[in-house]
Amino acid sequence: MAGAPRPKLSRMPAPVLWLGGVFDRTAREMREMAYQFDRPFVLDSTDAVQTFGITPTPLDDALTETIEGLRR
């Protein structure tokens, strides 16, 4: 959406991440949170909509507005 080149992403092998966590606090935190990258998040706004009467902003709208704001 921003017209930027797509970055190449790769995953650090678990043993390497574990070893890095022995020496680096950030890597140690990544080890603890690595489960979040195993499968997609499922988001459900039902409770927020029912409780507060708010609706979520569609992702494309949020990204478009953010990109436009950063370009200004």
Number of C-alpha atoms within 10 A of each C-alpha: 7 10 5 6 6 6 6 5 6 6 7 9 8 11 10 11 18 17 13 16 17 10 10 12 11 11 17 17 12 15 18 12 10 12 9 10 9 7 7 7 8 5 6 9 10 12 10 12 12 10 8 8 9 12 11 11 9 8 9 10 10 12 14 13 12 12 13 11 9 8 8 5
